């Protein structure tokens, strides 16, 4: 980067996510893989608040790349204020925050200048707890056996959404015309090396619940308004991210859906053509996850 080049936080985060998807192999989305890093929602060491939107994705990608086992992050100064020291030579991970500044906006009707506000994206750099001396890191619990045991927290969450869910057939989908979700019977779900049958069922259901949340009478999410013919790919990306956020909050390990190969190339095309696309998708995914959780 030349001295005259301006750092573009949108492009930098998008490039990192695109690279992670392209190098993940077997169409496994990097932000929902269990192996190699912590999949819990990232939280800030100072505020203890969870990160939102694209910052979740950016920090998951970084955690998986470097195999960080913790979901706690903070700036160099925040770790110092918490009486911990970032180890020498550790490299920071990128997040974005928005700063509001006062500007003058011309009124199109009167032509007069009026006071207004505009939001600008700013980069911030954070370190994982694994890069800090002395911070205790909790190890995630791993189930010893695979069996379909209903997950109480997930069952309560699904019931609280009020969505109509029918089990039967061999397809998982949201049917807008009937306003219901169809799922294969839970007994048909099988486990993997990293996911129990129940986790696979609830992870898939979370994906469909995000689609359900976007109905006009709920969140009214229409990605075609901005992305045109690529709106479908963006809606699928929103559903994947939203499901990943929900699974993280529910403590559910999520595996990639078997149909990723059908549209992952479309996601990459959208992300490569629009540096702010992943920001829009992550923002909508956070909105859906928070709405479904009643936050």
C-alpha positions as CSV (number, residue, x, y, z in Angstrom):
1,X,0.0,0.0,0.0
2,X,1.5,3.4,-1.0
3,X,1.7,6.3,1.3
4,X,-1.0,8.1,-0.6
5,X,-3.4,5.1,-0.5
6,X,-6.2,5.5,1.9
7,X,-7.0,2.5,4.1
8,X,-10.4,1.1,3.2
9,X,-11.8,-0.8,6.2
10,X,-14.8,-2.1,4.1
11,X,-12.4,-3.5,1.4
12,X,-10.0,-4.9,3.9
13,X,-12.6,-6.9,5.9
14,X,-14.3,-8.1,2.7
15,X,-11.0,-9.3,1.3
16,X,-10.2,-11.2,4.4
17,X,-13.6,-12.9,4.4
18,X,-13.5,-13.8,0.7
19,X,-10.0,-15.2,1.2
20,X,-11.2,-17.3,4.1
21,X,-14.1,-18.7,2.1
22,X,-12.0,-19.5,-0.9
23,X,-9.4,-21.3,1.1
24,X,-11.8,-23.2,3.5
25,X,-12.2,-26.2,1.2
26,X,-15.3,-28.3,0.7
27,X,-17.5,-25.3,0.8
28,X,-17.2,-25.0,4.6
29,X,-18.0,-21.5,5.7
30,X,-15.1,-20.3,7.9
31,X,-17.3,-18.6,10.5
32,X,-19.3,-21.8,11.4
33,X,-16.6,-24.4,11.4
34,X,-16.0,-26.0,14.8
35,X,-12.4,-27.1,14.3
36,X,-9.6,-24.6,14.7
37,X,-11.1,-21.8,16.7
38,X,-13.8,-20.7,19.1
39,X,-17.2,-20.4,17.5
40,X,-18.9,-18.6,20.5
41,X,-20.0,-15.0,19.8
42,X,-17.1,-12.6,20.3
43,X,-17.4,-10.3,23.3
44,X,-15.4,-7.3,24.4
45,X,-13.2,-7.7,27.5
46,X,-14.0,-4.2,28.7
47,X,-17.7,-3.8,28.2
48,X,-18.5,-7.6,28.2
49,X,-20.9,-6.7,25.4
50,X,-21.0,-9.0,22.3
51,X,-19.8,-7.7,19.0
52,X,-22.4,-7.4,16.2
53,X,-22.7,-7.4,12.5
54,X,-19.6,-7.9,10.4
55,X,-17.4,-7.8,13.4
56,X,-18.7,-11.2,14.4
57,X,-17.7,-12.6,11.1
58,X,-14.3,-10.8,11.0
59,X,-13.4,-12.1,14.4
60,X,-14.6,-15.6,13.8
61,X,-12.4,-15.7,10.6
62,X,-9.5,-14.5,12.6
63,X,-10.0,-17.0,15.4
64,X,-10.3,-19.9,13.0
65,X,-7.2,-18.8,11.0
66,X,-5.1,-18.5,14.1
67,X,-6.9,-21.2,16.1
68,X,-7.8,-19.0,19.1
69,X,-9.8,-20.9,21.6
70,X,-11.4,-17.9,23.3
71,X,-14.2,-15.5,22.2
72,X,-12.9,-12.6,24.3
73,X,-11.3,-9.7,22.5
74,X,-10.0,-6.2,23.4
75,X,-7.8,-3.4,22.2
76,X,-4.2,-3.2,23.5
77,X,-5.3,-0.4,25.9
78,X,-8.4,-2.4,27.1
79,X,-6.2,-5.4,28.0
80,X,-3.8,-3.1,29.8
81,X,-6.7,-1.5,31.7
82,X,-7.8,-5.0,32.7
83,X,-4.3,-5.7,34.1
84,X,-3.3,-8.1,31.3
85,X,-0.5,-7.7,28.9
86,X,-0.6,-8.5,25.1
87,X,2.4,-10.6,24.3
88,X,5.2,-9.0,22.3
89,X,4.9,-9.7,18.6
90,X,1.2,-10.6,18.5
91,X,-0.7,-9.4,15.5
92,X,-4.1,-7.7,16.0
93,X,-7.4,-8.5,14.3
94,X,-9.5,-6.0,12.5
95,X,-12.9,-4.7,13.6
96,X,-14.9,-1.7,12.5
97,X,-16.8,0.9,14.4
98,X,-18.9,3.8,13.2
99,X,-18.3,7.4,14.2
100,X,-21.0,10.0,13.8
101,X,-19.9,13.5,12.7
102,X,-21.9,16.7,12.3
103,X,-22.2,17.9,8.7
104,X,-24.1,20.5,6.7
105,X,-26.7,19.0,4.3
106,X,-28.3,20.9,1.5
107,X,-32.1,20.8,1.6
108,X,-33.2,19.8,-1.8
109,X,-36.5,21.8,-1.6
110,X,-35.2,25.1,-0.2
111,X,-31.5,24.9,-1.2
112,X,-30.5,26.0,2.3
113,X,-27.8,24.3,4.3
114,X,-29.1,22.5,7.3
115,X,-27.4,20.7,10.2
116,X,-27.2,16.9,9.8
117,X,-25.2,13.8,10.8
118,X,-23.2,11.3,8.8
119,X,-21.7,8.0,9.9
120,X,-18.1,7.0,8.9
121,X,-16.5,3.6,9.3
122,X,-13.3,3.5,11.3
123,X,-11.0,0.6,11.8
124,X,-10.0,-0.7,15.2
125,X,-7.5,-3.4,16.1
126,X,-8.1,-6.0,18.8
127,X,-6.4,-9.0,20.4
128,X,-7.8,-12.3,21.4
129,X,-7.5,-13.6,25.0
130,X,-5.1,-16.3,23.7
131,X,-2.7,-13.5,22.8
132,X,-2.6,-12.2,26.3
133,X,-0.6,-13.4,29.3
134,X,-2.5,-14.6,32.3
135,X,-6.1,-14.4,31.1
136,X,-8.0,-17.6,32.0
137,X,-9.6,-19.3,28.9
138,X,-12.6,-21.6,29.3
139,X,-12.4,-24.8,27.4
140,X,-15.7,-25.7,25.5
141,X,-17.6,-28.8,26.6
142,X,-17.5,-31.6,24.0
143,X,-20.3,-34.2,24.1
144,X,-19.1,-37.8,24.7
145,X,-21.7,-39.6,22.7
146,X,-24.0,-38.9,19.7
147,X,-27.7,-39.3,20.2
148,X,-30.7,-37.1,19.5
149,X,-31.3,-35.6,22.8
150,X,-33.4,-32.4,22.5
151,X,-31.6,-29.3,23.6
152,X,-33.8,-27.5,26.1
153,X,-32.5,-24.1,25.4
154,X,-33.0,-24.5,21.7
155,X,-36.5,-26.0,22.1
156,X,-37.5,-23.0,24.3
157,X,-36.0,-20.5,21.8
158,X,-37.9,-22.1,18.8
159,X,-41.2,-22.1,20.7
160,X,-40.8,-18.5,21.8
161,X,-40.5,-17.3,18.2
162,X,-44.0,-18.4,17.5
163,X,-43.1,-19.9,14.1
164,X,-45.1,-22.8,12.7
165,X,-42.7,-25.7,12.1
166,X,-43.8,-29.0,10.4
167,X,-41.6,-32.0,10.4
168,X,-41.8,-34.4,7.5
169,X,-40.3,-35.1,4.1
170,X,-36.7,-34.7,3.2
171,X,-36.3,-30.9,2.6
172,X,-35.7,-28.0,5.0
173,X,-37.3,-24.8,3.7
174,X,-39.5,-21.8,4.6
175,X,-42.7,-21.7,2.6
176,X,-43.8,-18.0,2.3
177,X,-47.2,-18.8,0.8
178,X,-48.1,-20.9,3.9
179,X,-45.9,-18.9,6.3
180,X,-44.5,-22.1,7.8
181,X,-41.2,-23.9,8.0
182,X,-40.8,-27.5,6.8
183,X,-38.1,-29.7,8.4
184,X,-37.2,-33.3,7.9
185,X,-38.1,-35.3,11.0
186,X,-35.5,-34.9,13.7
187,X,-34.9,-38.6,13.9
188,X,-33.5,-38.4,10.3
189,X,-30.6,-36.2,11.4
190,X,-27.2,-37.9,11.8
191,X,-24.2,-36.6,13.7
192,X,-20.7,-35.8,12.3
193,X,-17.3,-35.7,13.9
194,X,-18.1,-32.3,15.5
195,X,-21.9,-32.1,15.6
196,X,-24.5,-34.2,17.3
197,X,-27.8,-35.1,15.4
198,X,-29.7,-32.6,17.6
199,X,-27.2,-29.8,16.9
200,X,-27.5,-30.5,13.2
201,X,-31.3,-30.3,13.4
202,X,-31.4,-27.0,15.4
203,X,-28.7,-25.4,13.2
204,X,-30.7,-26.1,10.1
205,X,-33.9,-24.9,11.8
206,X,-32.1,-21.6,12.8
207,X,-31.3,-21.1,9.1
208,X,-35.0,-21.4,8.2
209,X,-36.1,-19.2,11.1
210,X,-33.9,-16.4,9.8
211,X,-35.7,-16.7,6.4
212,X,-39.0,-16.8,8.3
213,X,-38.1,-13.6,10.2
214,X,-37.7,-11.7,6.9
215,X,-41.4,-12.0,5.9
216,X,-43.1,-8.7,5.1
217,X,-45.3,-8.8,8.2
218,X,-42.2,-9.3,10.4
219,X,-38.9,-7.6,9.5
220,X,-39.8,-7.0,5.8
221,X,-36.4,-7.9,4.6
222,X,-36.0,-7.6,0.8
223,X,-32.4,-7.9,-0.4
224,X,-33.4,-7.5,-4.0
225,X,-34.0,-3.8,-3.3
226,X,-30.3,-3.2,-3.3
227,X,-28.8,-6.3,-4.9
228,X,-31.3,-7.0,-7.7
229,X,-30.9,-10.4,-9.2
230,X,-28.3,-11.2,-6.6
231,X,-30.8,-10.7,-3.9
232,X,-31.4,-14.4,-3.5
233,X,-27.7,-15.1,-2.8
234,X,-27.6,-12.3,-0.3
235,X,-30.7,-13.6,1.5
236,X,-29.0,-17.0,1.7
237,X,-25.9,-15.4,3.1
238,X,-28.1,-13.5,5.7
239,X,-29.7,-16.8,6.7
240,X,-26.3,-18.5,7.1
241,X,-24.9,-15.7,9.1
242,X,-28.0,-15.3,11.2
243,X,-28.1,-19.1,11.9
244,X,-24.4,-19.0,12.9
245,X,-25.1,-16.1,15.3
246,X,-28.1,-17.9,16.8
247,X,-26.2,-21.2,17.2
248,X,-23.4,-19.3,18.9
249,X,-25.8,-17.8,21.4
250,X,-27.5,-21.1,22.0
251,X,-24.2,-23.0,22.3
252,X,-24.9,-25.2,19.3
253,X,-22.1,-26.3,17.0
254,X,-23.1,-25.7,13.4
255,X,-22.0,-27.7,10.3
256,X,-22.2,-26.4,6.8
257,X,-25.4,-27.2,4.9
258,X,-25.0,-29.8,2.1
259,X,-26.3,-27.5,-0.5
260,X,-23.6,-24.8,0.0
261,X,-22.0,-25.7,-3.4
262,X,-25.2,-24.4,-5.2
263,X,-24.7,-20.8,-4.2
264,X,-21.3,-20.2,-2.5
265,X,-20.0,-19.0,-5.9
266,X,-22.8,-16.5,-6.0
267,X,-21.9,-15.2,-2.6
268,X,-18.3,-14.7,-3.6
269,X,-19.4,-12.9,-6.8
270,X,-21.5,-10.5,-4.7
271,X,-18.8,-9.9,-2.1
272,X,-16.1,-9.3,-4.8
273,X,-18.3,-6.9,-6.7
274,X,-19.5,-4.9,-3.7
275,X,-17.1,-4.3,-0.8
276,X,-20.0,-3.4,1.5
277,X,-22.2,-6.4,0.7
278,X,-20.9,-8.5,3.7
279,X,-21.6,-5.5,6.0
280,X,-25.1,-5.3,4.7
281,X,-25.7,-9.1,5.1
282,X,-24.1,-9.2,8.6
283,X,-26.2,-6.2,9.7
284,X,-29.4,-7.9,8.5
285,X,-28.3,-11.2,10.1
286,X,-27.7,-9.5,13.4
287,X,-31.1,-7.8,13.2
288,X,-32.8,-11.1,12.5
289,X,-31.0,-13.0,15.2
290,X,-31.7,-10.2,17.8
291,X,-35.4,-10.1,16.7
292,X,-35.8,-13.8,16.9
293,X,-34.2,-13.9,20.4
294,X,-36.4,-11.0,21.6
295,X,-33.4,-8.8,22.2
